[in-house]
Amino acid sequence: QAVSTFEGSFPNRPIPPEMVVRNQKKQDQLTEKRMVILDPAKCKPNMPAWTYFKKHQMQCGKECITVNSATKTIKIWENACAACLNRAKRCPGDAAKIVKLPSNLTTDITHQYGPNAFKLHGLPMPRAGQVLGMLGCNGTGKSTALNILAGSLKPNLGCFDNPPTWSDITKHYRGSDLQNYFTLLLEDKLKVSVKPQLDQNYVKALTGRKVGDLVAESDERGCGEPLLRDMDLLHLLDREVQVLSGGEVQRLAIALAVMADANVYMFDEATSFLDVRQRLKATEVIRSLVSGDIVANDPKYVIVVEHDLAVLDFMSDFIHCLYGEPGCYGVVTKRAGLRNGINNFLNGYIPAENMRFRAEALHFKVCQTSAAEVKELGLGVDSDAKVGWREYPAMTKTLVSEEQASSFTLHVEGGSFSDAEVIGLMGENGTGKTTYLQMLAGLHDTPIAPTEENGDRSYDCVPVSLSGMGITISYKRQDYAPKYRRYTKTVRELFERNLQAAFQDSLFKLFVMRPLRIEEMMDLTVSTLSGGELQRLAITVCLGTPAMVYLIDEPSAGLDCEQRVIVAKVIKRWVVSHLGRTCFVIEHDCLMMSALADRMILFTGTPGVETTAQSPSSVSDGFNSFLRILDVTFRRDPCTYRPRINKPHSIKDREQKAAGMYYLMDADDEDDE
């Protein structure tokens, strides 16, 4: 019961608890800060937003909204009155966005790109001889922080009109690790090597160059041959960069960054497009930069940005989390240990700063009950109107490449699938996972020429083809981007054309569109969407297409760590719980696979030559078999149940290998930090 009292006639009467809460909310509203973000592309002269703001400027008698015709800019004051904020909220074309800032945010502004533009609070503090990890959603300032630490962007401390000098900046960070870092950077004592985030510009800049020539030019440390062997690049030396696959370009970019003789190494999303074995090998290469021999002679700063939480946990020594509103503001938290830092981010609450930035916590629990056991327990949906229990025979498929005069053989063991389950496909790159999914989709069925008796077109289906079984499918390809890049209409028009039933379904909007934040993209042109937005759109289109079986190829590519968890829950909730359908998913992120799969198909063999797709097994058996091949052990965090990689030759690693439990399903209560 509250101890506060009324003032006046009843000094001893206690205030009801609901009134205390109401008063606290009013006090929070008084101290709340808001910022207005303007979209420059929609605020140009003669556009609806420009005309709207020009009409409403200075209507309150203050300069809350100003339109400068000379510089062709619009500015909304940070401390604008409530009336002007409401006017900005009603701006046509969604050119203005009102964002609430946390009332207890005390971290100073490190950099702001301009008035009504993105701003970053705080900055990561690297430490020589250790690997600093950065974890946060897309659009919260990770790349901005890397650019500042690399020296390519000068922080303005929020004073974009009158930027401070470097002397003022070093004084601002006096007493912290950043003071020494910026001092060395200004004295040209730090050479920075950056592995940028892969995009079209990176490959375009290297078009026509051979891998061997790039390696010869970049090898300043004399580690070329062993590094190329570790990154599996020796057989690519005579190839040009533009013909390499995404994973090969990623491994080349890591190798080129490590070969530089630098003091600071930065890796922005170093494991995208890589399979699990390649991710672990890339982690070993990056951690070798802070190994004992190198640190003793010349300490190195290593900074990594990564969305695969298992790899980030294995790669880093400590971590900085970033939270905020994507595209509006970002806040860098204080340095924390790996276990506590990642768990705090997943819980959405930073205890050291008393800051809650997400309403719901994210947890990972593996489903160990198969669909058959669910049906025996009477917990499944009615199977009469569903796929039922389907078995497929063993088969072999050989693909011949006439250009390279080579062939690839995929052996498929017999197995089965049923309603209301997610089957995960896991293995190294080149082991035939996408080929297997294409066979399920019927893309390898051979058309039969129509005869005079039967004019209908028919196909000679492979044994595992779902089309041959009379089952409808919805397929989200791995290379979906080129198709959407050619679509010049809006997302709303795409849905109205292709997803009429789902677009009008209130449950589809609740279970799929709202968690994936599709409604924010409705009026955007499809061809202008970013990689992560296109991925979420492709997943939504796949799930919104009526089908009996859903085929999804690498749904986590281009998504940040939080979005990956949301996508896994969306697929599980919509396909399994609501529709009671079957879903086949290819995924390299062990954390996402553990949250998604009910059973697993493991792909083994020689990549690109001859491989085998094993029969579906339980998640624990599948992970144990796969991790035994990689000679790596996983344990589970007791708080969030996320998988964590054991350090090689550690006590936990040796115990699990001796027991044959490479993937420990039970949570580990021991704290290793």
C-alpha positions in Angstrom: 0.0 0.0 0.0 1.3 3.4 -0.9 2.5 5.6 2.0 2.0 8.9 0.2 -0.9 11.0 1.6 -3.4 13.6 0.5 -2.5 17.2 1.2 -5.2 19.2 2.9 -8.1 17.9 5.1 -7.0 14.3 5.3 -3.2 14.2 6.0 -3.2 10.6 7.2 -5.3 9.0 4.4 -3.2 6.8 2.1 -3.3 7.3 -1.7 -4.8 4.3 -3.6 -2.2 2.3 -5.5 -3.9 3.0 -8.9 -3.6 6.8 -8.2 0.1 6.4 -7.5 0.6 4.6 -10.8 -1.5 7.3 -12.6 0.5 10.1 -11.0 3.8 8.3 -12.0 2.6 8.0 -15.6 1.8 11.7 -15.7 5.2 12.5 -14.2 6.9 10.3 -16.9 4.9 12.1 -19.6 6.2 15.5 -18.4 9.8 14.3 -18.5 9.4 12.4 -21.8 11.5 13.6 -24.7 10.5 13.3 -28.3 12.4 13.6 -31.5 11.2 14.2 -35.0 12.8 12.3 -37.9 12.2 13.8 -41.4 12.6 11.8 -44.6 14.7 14.1 -46.9 13.5 12.3 -50.0 9.9 13.3 -49.2 10.6 16.8 -48.0 11.8 18.4 -51.2 10.2 21.6 -52.6 6.8 21.3 -54.3 6.2 17.9 -52.6 3.1 17.4 -50.4 5.2 17.5 -47.2 7.0 20.7 -48.2 3.7 22.4 -48.9 2.2 21.1 -45.7 5.0 22.3 -43.5 5.2 25.7 -45.3 1.6 26.2 -44.5 1.8 25.3 -40.8 5.2 26.9 -40.0 5.2 29.2 -36.9 1.5 28.9 -36.4 2.1 28.6 -32.6 4.1 31.8 -32.6 7.4 30.0 -32.1 10.0 28.6 -34.5 8.9 25.0 -33.8 8.6 24.4 -37.6 10.7 26.4 -40.0 10.9 26.0 -43.8 14.0 27.6 -45.4 13.4 28.2 -49.2 17.0 29.3 -49.7 18.6 26.1 -48.5 15.5 24.0 -49.4 15.4 22.4 -45.9 12.8 21.8 -43.2 13.7 21.9 -39.5 11.5 20.9 -36.6 12.8 22.1 -33.2 13.6 19.3 -30.7 11.6 21.0 -27.9 8.7 21.7 -30.2 5.3 22.3 -28.6 2.6 19.6 -28.5 0.5 21.3 -31.1 3.4 21.4 -33.6 4.3 17.8 -32.8 0.7 16.8 -33.7 0.9 18.8 -36.9 4.1 16.9 -37.8 2.4 13.6 -37.0 -0.3 14.4 -39.5 2.2 15.2 -42.3 1.1 13.7 -45.7 3.2 10.9 -47.1 4.6 9.8 -43.8 7.5 12.2 -44.3 7.8 12.9 -40.5 8.1 10.3 -37.7 7.7 11.1 -34.0 9.8 9.0 -31.8 9.8 8.8 -28.0 13.1 8.9 -26.2 13.5 7.0 -22.9 12.9 9.5 -20.0 16.0 8.1 -18.1 18.4 8.3 -21.1 21.5 10.0 -19.7 24.1 8.9 -22.2 25.7 11.8 -24.1 25.2 12.2 -27.9 28.2 11.0 -29.8 27.2 11.9 -33.3 24.1 13.3 -35.0 23.9 13.5 -38.8 21.8 16.7 -38.7 18.6 18.3 -37.5 15.8 15.7 -37.4 18.2 13.0 -38.4 19.7 9.8 -36.8 21.8 10.3 -33.6 24.0 7.9 -31.7 24.4 7.9 -28.0 27.6 6.5 -26.5 30.4 4.7 -28.2 32.0 1.2 -27.8 35.3 1.1 -26.0 37.8 -1.3 -27.6 40.7 -2.7 -25.6 44.0 -3.9 -27.0 44.5 -7.6 -27.1 40.8 -8.5 -26.8 38.0 -9.0 -29.3 35.1 -6.5 -28.8 31.7 -7.7 -30.0 28.8 -5.4 -31.0 25.2 -6.7 -30.8 22.1 -4.8 -31.9 19.3 -4.5 -34.4 19.8 -3.1 -37.9 19.6 0.7 -38.1 20.7 1.4 -34.5 24.2 2.7 -35.2 26.6 -0.2 -35.4 28.1 1.0 -38.8 28.2 4.6 -37.5 30.2 3.5 -34.5 32.6 1.5 -36.7 33.1 4.5 -39.0 33.9 6.7 -36.0 36.4 4.2 -34.5 37.9 3.7 -38.0 38.6 7.5 -38.3 36.5 7.9 -41.4 33.7 9.8 -39.5 34.5 12.6 -37.1 32.0 12.6 -34.1 30.3 15.9 -33.6 29.0 15.2 -30.1 25.6 16.4 -31.2 26.8 19.8 -32.4 26.3 19.5 -36.1 26.0 23.3 -36.6 29.4 23.9 -34.9 31.4 20.7 -34.9 34.0 20.3 -32.1 37.7 20.0 -32.8 39.6 16.7 -32.2 41.1 18.4 -29.0 37.6 18.9 -27.7 36.6 15.3 -28.6 39.6 13.8 -26.7 38.8 16.0 -23.7 35.2 14.8 -23.8 36.4 11.1 -23.4 39.0 12.0 -20.8 39.6 9.2 -18.3 38.3 6.4 -20.6 39.9 3.9 -23.0 38.6 6.0 -25.9 40.9 8.9 -24.9 44.0 6.8 -25.5 42.4 5.3 -28.7 41.6 8.6 -30.3 45.0 10.0 -29.3 46.8 7.2 -31.1 44.4 7.5 -34.0 45.2 11.2 -34.4 49.0 10.6 -34.2 48.7 8.1 -37.1 49.9 5.3 -34.8 46.9 3.2 -35.6 46.4 1.6 -39.0 42.8 0.4 -39.5 41.8 -2.7 -41.6 38.1 -3.0 -42.3 36.1 -5.9 -43.6 33.0 -4.1 -44.8 29.4 -5.4 -45.0 29.1 -7.2 -48.3 26.9 -5.5 -50.9 26.9 -5.0 -54.7 29.4 -2.1 -54.5 32.0 -4.3 -52.9 32.0 -6.8 -55.8 31.6 -4.1 -58.4 34.8 -2.4 -57.2 36.7 -5.6 -57.7 35.1 -6.7 -61.0 37.7 -8.1 -63.4 40.3 -8.7 -60.7 41.6 -12.2 -60.1 41.7 -13.6 -56.6 45.4 -14.5 -56.8 46.3 -10.9 -57.8 44.3 -9.4 -54.9 46.0 -11.7 -52.4 49.5 -10.9 -53.7 48.8 -7.2 -53.4 47.2 -7.4 -49.9 49.5 -9.9 -48.1 51.5 -7.5 -45.9 51.9 -9.9 -43.0 53.3 -12.8 -45.1 50.5 -15.2 -44.1 49.0 -15.7 -47.5 49.2 -19.5 -48.1 48.3 -20.8 -44.6 45.4 -18.2 -44.4 44.1 -19.2 -47.9 44.2 -22.9 -46.8 42.2 -22.1 -43.6 39.7 -20.1 -45.6 39.5 -22.7 -48.4 40.5 -20.3 -51.1 43.5 -22.0 -52.8 41.4 -23.5 -55.6 39.9 -20.0 -56.5 43.2 -18.1 -57.2 42.6 -18.1 -61.0 39.0 -17.0 -60.8 37.7 -13.4 -61.1 35.8 -11.9 -58.2 32.5 -11.4 -60.0 32.1 -15.1 -60.7 32.5 -16.1 -57.0 29.5 -17.1 -54.9 28.4 -15.1 -51.8 30.2 -17.4 -49.4 33.4 -17.3 -51.5 33.4 -13.5 -51.6 32.8 -13.4 -47.9 35.8 -15.7 -47.2 38.0 -13.6 -49.6 37.0 -10.3 -47.8 37.9 -11.8 -44.4 41.3 -13.0 -45.8 42.1 -9.6 -47.4 41.3 -7.8 -44.1 43.4 -10.2 -42.0 46.4 -10.0 -44.4 46.8 -6.2 -43.8 49.5 -5.2 -41.3 47.3 -3.1 -39.2 46.7 -2.2 -35.5 42.9 -2.2 -35.6 40.8 -4.9 -37.4 37.1 -4.4 -37.9 34.7 -7.1 -39.2 31.2 -6.1 -40.2 28.9 -9.2 -40.4 31.8 -11.6 -41.2 29.8 -14.8 -41.2 26.9 -14.0 -43.6 26.6 -16.6 -46.5 28.9 -19.0 -44.6 27.9 -22.5 -43.3 28.6 -23.6 -39.8 32.0 -25.1 -40.5 33.1 -22.0 -42.3 31.8 -19.7 -39.5 33.9 -21.6 -37.0 37.0 -21.4 -39.2 36.5 -17.7 -39.7 36.2 -17.3 -35.9 39.5 -19.0 -35.4 41.2 -16.8 -38.0 39.8 -13.6 -36.4 40.7 -14.7 -32.9 44.3 -15.5 -34.0 44.8 -11.7 -34.3 44.8 -11.5 -30.5 46.7 -14.7 -29.9 49.5 -14.7 -27.3 52.5 -14.2 -29.6 51.0 -11.3 -31.4 49.6 -9.5 -28.3 53.0 -9.7 -26.5 54.8 -7.8 -29.3 52.1 -5.5 -30.7 48.6 -5.5 -29.2 45.8 -5.4 -31.7 42.3 -4.0 -31.4 39.7 -6.3 -32.9 36.0 -5.2 -33.3 33.3 -7.5 -34.7 29.6 -6.9 -35.6 27.7 -10.2 -35.7 24.1 -11.3 -35.7 24.7 -15.0 -35.1 24.6 -15.1 -31.3 26.4 -18.5 -31.0 29.3 -17.3 -33.2 29.4 -13.8 -31.5 29.6 -15.6 -28.1 32.4 -17.8 -29.3 34.3 -15.0 -31.0 34.3 -12.2 -28.5 35.9 -11.5 -25.2 33.3 -8.8 -24.1 30.4 -7.1 -25.7 28.6 -3.8 -26.2 24.8 -4.0 -26.9 22.9 -1.3 -28.9 19.2 -0.6 -28.7 16.9 2.2 -29.9 14.5 2.9 -32.8 16.0 1.8 -36.1 16.8 4.8 -38.3 16.0 7.3 -35.5 18.4 6.8 -32.6 20.8 4.2 -31.1 22.2 3.8 -27.6 25.5 2.0 -26.8 25.3 0.2 -23.5 28.2 -0.2 -21.1 30.8 -2.9 -21.6 29.6 -6.3 -20.3 30.6 -9.9 -20.1 29.4 -12.2 -22.9 26.8 -14.2 -21.0 25.3 -11.3 -19.2 25.5 -8.9 -22.1 23.7 -11.2 -24.6 21.1 -12.4 -22.1 20.3 -8.8 -21.1 19.8 -8.0 -24.8 17.5 -11.0 -25.3 15.6 -10.1 -22.1 15.1 -6.5 -23.3 16.4 -5.0 -20.1 19.8 -3.5 -19.1 20.0 -3.8 -15.2 23.1 -1.6 -15.0 21.2 1.3 -16.6 17.7 0.4 -15.4 16.5 0.5 -19.0 13.8 -1.6 -20.6 13.8 -1.3 -24.4 11.7 -4.3 -25.3 8.4 -5.4 -23.8 8.9 -9.1 -24.3 11.9 -11.3 -23.6 13.2 -13.7 -26.3 13.8 -17.3 -25.3 14.8 -20.5 -27.2 13.3 -23.8 -26.2 13.9 -26.9 -28.4 10.9 -29.1 -29.2 11.8 -32.7 -28.5 8.4 -34.1 -29.3 7.9 -35.4 -32.9 4.7 -34.9 -34.9 3.9 -38.7 -34.6 4.1 -38.5 -30.8 1.9 -35.4 -30.8 -0.8 -37.3 -32.7 -0.5 -40.3 -30.4 -1.1 -38.0 -27.4 -4.1 -36.6 -29.2 -2.6 -33.1 -29.2 -2.5 -32.6 -33.0 -5.0 -31.2 -35.4 -7.4 -33.4 -37.4 -5.3 -35.0 -40.2 -8.2 -35.9 -42.5 -8.0 -32.6 -44.3 -4.2 -32.3 -44.0 -1.2 -34.0 -45.6 -1.3 -36.9 -43.2 1.7 -39.2 -42.8 3.6 -39.3 -46.1 6.6 -41.6 -46.8 9.1 -41.2 -49.6 11.5 -43.8 -51.0 15.3 -43.7 -51.3 16.6 -42.2 -54.5 19.7 -40.8 -56.2 19.9 -37.6 -58.3 22.9 -36.7 -60.5 23.3 -33.2 -61.9 25.8 -32.8 -64.8 27.4 -29.4 -65.6 28.4 -29.3 -69.3 30.3 -26.0 -68.9 32.6 -27.3 -66.1 32.5 -30.9 -67.2 31.7 -32.1 -63.7 28.8 -33.8 -61.9 27.2 -33.7 -58.5 25.4 -36.7 -57.0 22.9 -36.5 -54.2 21.7 -39.7 -52.4 18.4 -39.4 -50.6 17.6 -41.9 -47.9 14.0 -42.9 -47.4 12.0 -41.1 -44.8 8.7 -39.5 -44.0 7.0 -36.2 -43.0 3.7 -35.3 -41.4 1.4 -32.4 -40.5 2.2 -29.7 -38.0 6.0 -30.1 -38.0 9.1 -28.1 -39.1 11.9 -30.2 -40.7 15.2 -28.4 -40.7 17.8 -29.1 -43.4 21.4 -28.7 -42.1 24.8 -29.3 -43.6 27.8 -27.6 -45.2 27.5 -25.4 -48.3 27.5 -27.5 -51.5 26.0 -30.6 -49.9 22.7 -30.4 -51.9 20.3 -28.7 -49.5 18.9 -26.3 -52.1 18.9 -29.2 -54.7 16.8 -31.2 -52.2 14.4 -28.4 -51.7 14.1 -27.9 -55.5 13.3 -31.6 -55.9 10.5 -31.3 -53.3 9.2 -28.3 -55.2 9.1 -30.3 -58.5 11.7 -28.1 -60.3 13.6 -31.3 -61.4 10.5 -33.0 -62.8 10.9 -33.8 -66.5 8.1 -32.6 -68.7 6.5 -35.2 -71.0 5.4 -34.2 -74.5 1.6 -34.3 -74.9 0.2 -37.0 -77.1 -2.9 -37.0 -79.4 -4.9 -39.0 -76.8 -3.8 -36.8 -73.9 -3.3 -33.2 -74.8 -2.7 -32.2 -71.2 0.9 -31.4 -70.2 2.3 -33.9 -67.7 5.6 -34.5 -65.9 7.8 -37.4 -65.0 8.2 -36.6 -61.3 11.2 -37.6 -59.1 10.2 -39.8 -56.1 10.4 -37.0 -53.5 8.5 -34.5 -55.6 5.5 -33.1 -53.7 3.8 -32.2 -57.0 3.9 -35.9 -57.9 2.2 -36.7 -54.6 -0.5 -34.2 -55.4 0.6 -31.8 -52.6 0.5 -28.0 -53.1 3.6 -26.0 -52.1 4.8 -22.5 -51.4 8.5 -22.0 -52.1 10.7 -19.1 -50.8 13.9 -19.3 -52.9 17.4 -18.4 -51.9 17.8 -16.0 -54.8 14.5 -14.2 -54.5 16.0 -10.6 -54.6 16.3 -10.2 -58.5 12.7 -11.0 -59.0 11.5 -8.4 -56.4 14.0 -5.8 -57.6 12.2 -5.8 -61.0 8.9 -5.0 -59.4 8.3 -1.3 -59.6 5.0 -1.1 -57.7 4.3 -0.8 -54.0 4.1 -3.5 -51.4 0.4 -2.9 -51.0 -0.2 -3.5 -54.7 1.9 -6.7 -54.6 -0.2 -8.1 -51.7 -3.5 -7.1 -53.4 -2.4 -8.9 -56.5 -0.9 -12.1 -55.1 -2.2 -12.5 -51.5 -5.8 -11.4 -51.7 -7.1 -14.0 -49.2 -4.3 -13.6 -46.7 -4.2 -9.8 -47.0 -7.8 -9.7 -45.8 -7.3 -12.3 -43.0 -7.1 -10.6 -39.6 -5.2 -13.6 -38.1 -2.6 -13.4 -40.8 -2.1 -9.7 -40.0 -1.9 -10.5 -36.3 0.4 -13.6 -36.5 2.6 -12.7 -39.5 2.4 -9.1 -40.8 2.5 -7.3 -37.5 5.5 -9.1 -35.9 7.5 -8.8 -39.2 6.6 -5.0 -39.3 5.2 -5.3 -42.8 2.6 -2.6 -42.3 5.4 0.0 -42.1 6.5 -1.0 -45.7 3.0 -0.9 -47.3 3.4 2.3 -49.3 7.1 1.7 -50.2 8.2 0.7 -53.7 9.3 -3.0 -53.7 12.4 -2.3 -55.9 13.7 0.2 -53.3 13.6 -2.0 -50.2 16.7 -3.0 -48.3 18.0 -6.5 -48.1 16.4 -7.2 -44.7 13.1 -5.7 -45.8 13.1 -7.8 -49.0 13.7 -10.9 -46.9 10.8 -10.2 -44.6 8.6 -9.5 -47.6 9.6 -12.7 -49.3 8.8 -14.7 -46.1 5.4 -13.0 -45.8 4.5 -13.8 -49.4 5.5 -17.4 -48.9 3.5 -17.8 -45.7 0.5 -16.0 -47.2 0.3 -18.3 -50.2 -2.2 -21.2 -49.6 -0.3 -24.5 -49.6 0.0 -27.8 -47.8 3.8 -27.7 -47.5 6.0 -24.6 -47.2 9.6 -24.6 -48.4 11.8 -21.9 -47.1 15.5 -21.5 -48.1 17.7 -19.5 -45.5 15.1 -17.2 -43.9 17.8 -15.5 -41.7 19.9 -14.0 -44.5 20.0 -10.2 -44.2 18.2 -10.2 -40.8 19.5 -9.0 -37.5 19.5 -11.2 -34.3 16.2 -9.9 -33.0 14.4 -10.3 -36.4 15.7 -13.9 -36.7 14.1 -14.9 -33.5 10.8 -13.2 -34.5 10.9 -15.0 -37.9 11.4 -18.3 -36.3 8.4 -17.7 -34.0 6.3 -16.5 -36.8 6.9 -19.6 -38.9 6.3 -21.9 -36.0 3.1 -20.1 -34.9 1.5 -19.6 -38.3 2.5 -22.8 -40.2 2.5 -25.3 -37.3 0.2 -24.0 -34.6 -2.4 -22.2 -36.7 -2.5 -24.0 -40.1 -1.2 -27.4 -39.0 1.0 -27.6 -42.1 4.5 -29.0 -42.8 7.5 -26.8 -43.4 11.0 -27.6 -44.7 13.6 -25.0 -43.8 17.3 -24.6 -44.7 19.2 -22.7 -42.1 22.9 -22.3 -41.0 22.2 -20.3 -37.8 22.2 -23.0 -35.0 20.3 -20.7 -32.7 17.5 -20.2 -35.2 17.5 -23.9 -36.2 17.1 -24.9 -32.5 14.1 -22.6 -32.1 12.5 -23.8 -35.4 13.0 -27.4 -36.1 11.0 -30.4 -34.8 13.1 -32.8 -36.8 16.3 -32.5 -38.9 17.7 -33.9 -42.1 21.5 -33.9 -42.0 23.5 -33.6 -45.3 26.9 -35.3 -45.2 29.6 -36.2 -47.8 32.0 -34.3 -50.1 30.6 -30.9 -50.9 30.1 -30.4 -54.6 30.9 -34.0 -55.5 28.8 -36.7 -53.7 26.6 -36.2 -50.7 23.8 -38.0 -48.8 20.6 -36.6 -47.3 19.9 -38.7 -44.3 16.5 -39.7 -43.0 14.7 -37.2 -40.7 15.8 -37.6 -37.1 15.2 -35.8 -33.8 16.8 -32.4 -33.2 19.1 -33.7 -30.5 20.3 -36.6 -32.7 20.7 -34.4 -35.8 22.7 -31.8 -33.9 24.9 -34.5 -32.2 25.7 -36.1 -35.5 26.4 -32.8 -37.2 28.6 -31.4 -34.4 30.5 -34.6 -34.1 31.6 -34.1 -37.7 32.7 -30.6 -36.9 34.3 -31.7 -33.6 32.5 -28.9 -31.7 30.3 -29.1 -28.6 27.3 -26.9 -27.6 25.7 -26.3 -24.3 22.5 -24.4 -23.5 22.2 -21.2 -21.4 20.0 -21.7 -18.3 18.3 -18.3 -18.7 17.5 -17.9 -22.4 18.1 -21.6 -23.5 20.2 -20.3 -26.4 23.0 -22.6 -27.6 26.5 -21.6 -26.7 29.8 -23.0 -28.2 32.2 -24.5 -25.7 35.8 -23.3 -25.9 38.0 -26.0 -27.5 39.6 -28.4 -25.0 37.8 -26.8 -22.1 36.5 -28.9 -19.2 32.9 -28.8 -20.5 34.1 -29.6 -24.0 36.0 -32.6 -22.9 33.2 -33.9 -20.6 30.6 -33.6 -23.4 32.8 -35.3 -26.0 33.5 -38.1 -23.5 29.8 -38.6 -22.9 29.0 -38.4 -26.6 26.7 -35.4 -26.0 27.9 -32.9 -28.5 24.7 -30.9 -28.2 23.6 -30.7 -24.6 19.8 -30.4 -24.5 19.6 -29.6 -20.8 20.4 -26.1 -19.6 23.8 -25.7 -18.0 23.6 -24.0 -14.6 27.3 -23.4 -14.3 28.5 -19.8 -15.0 31.8 -19.8 -16.8 32.4 -16.1 -16.5 
